């Protein structure tokens, strides 16, 4: 029988070394629980970076993918299929937009939003051709394509990958005044995460989203919200922007839209933005495919019918309050919203990685982000009893 070490050694031989995973080899998952190849059981506190809001192998979503796989999987967009329309109708009605444009990965959806904003700027706002500017924030994470890393401020994401795509301005996060100062006649959009997840679970001040919505409207600038990680119930509301009653001009979704089974992403916007696209402007062979559409519809139904945003709010408040009671001088702060929580380790105490590795030994799978932050983001189907199970072990590790 092959061991975890065998699998890890094999990956190190045959894969590019572009990740440094926690050294566990998972072979089975169900709900909030996963098992390694030796059969050891772990509580998943990462949810595949929030792609598993509905838990591992949710029966309803598994059933949907099996039934659709037995019928039709792919047509490409050269032909219509009978699943994309119902999927986009459900999604647009839930989110309150006229139209959606389906893609596959989160990075593809971000690229789609950038293209939509630029073309809107030229056709609708009247910006001079090739002069459009998009504002983004320091410490952002929107993906890893060449264009997206062009406006990253993380040096490792950029090193060795230039030359970079022009047309972006960077401002501090959580600073509405900086946004107002950065806007020019060529500004077409402001791209922002309602909470910076990969950046360390950075939560902006109350009122920040409302203020940037006012600024962008006043200046005829599109507000693009990247809700790939924060959307679909994760923060205790259906979308993180809902906490402040803000409707972005373009919303970007991914991760949990595919229910942890299949990559599905999309942008949502009203007609005034979406009608800048004409046949041939943009596309994807797999975007809107019937298999992904079936999965996404079931994923959305689970979120709504099982009241996952409400669960995230209630259990997230409890989880965070208990984490804040842990007495360890190395803990700088506990921050987050809903079930997106970061425990920040002081730099003088080292990095968060050793804590995550110790948690793994205790049967809790979490992952460090931005060096100093332990991120806890369990599937939203988690119970209070399972959170208590995790807390008992987290206290043991974080109190030591």
Secondary structure, 3 states (H helix, E strand, C coil): CCCHHHHHHHHHHHCCCCCCCCCCCEEEEEECEEEECCCCEEEECCHHHHCCCCCECCHHHHHHHHHHHCCCCCCCCCCCCCCHHHHHHHHHHHHCCCEEEEECCHHHHHHHHHHHHHHHHHHHHCCCCCCCEEEEECCCCCCCCHHHHHCCCCHHHHCCCCCCCCCEEEECCCCHHHHHHHCCCCEEEEEECCEECCCCCEECCCCHHHHHHHHHHHCCCEEEEECCCCCCCCCCCCCHHHHHCCCCCEEEECHHHHCCCCCCEEEEECHHHHCCCCCCCCCCCCCCCHHHHHHHHHHHHHHHHCCHHHHHHHHHHHHHHHHCCCCCCCEEEEEEECCEEEEEECHHHCCCHHHHHHHHHCCEECEEECCCEEEECCCCCCCHHHHHHHHHHHHHHHCC
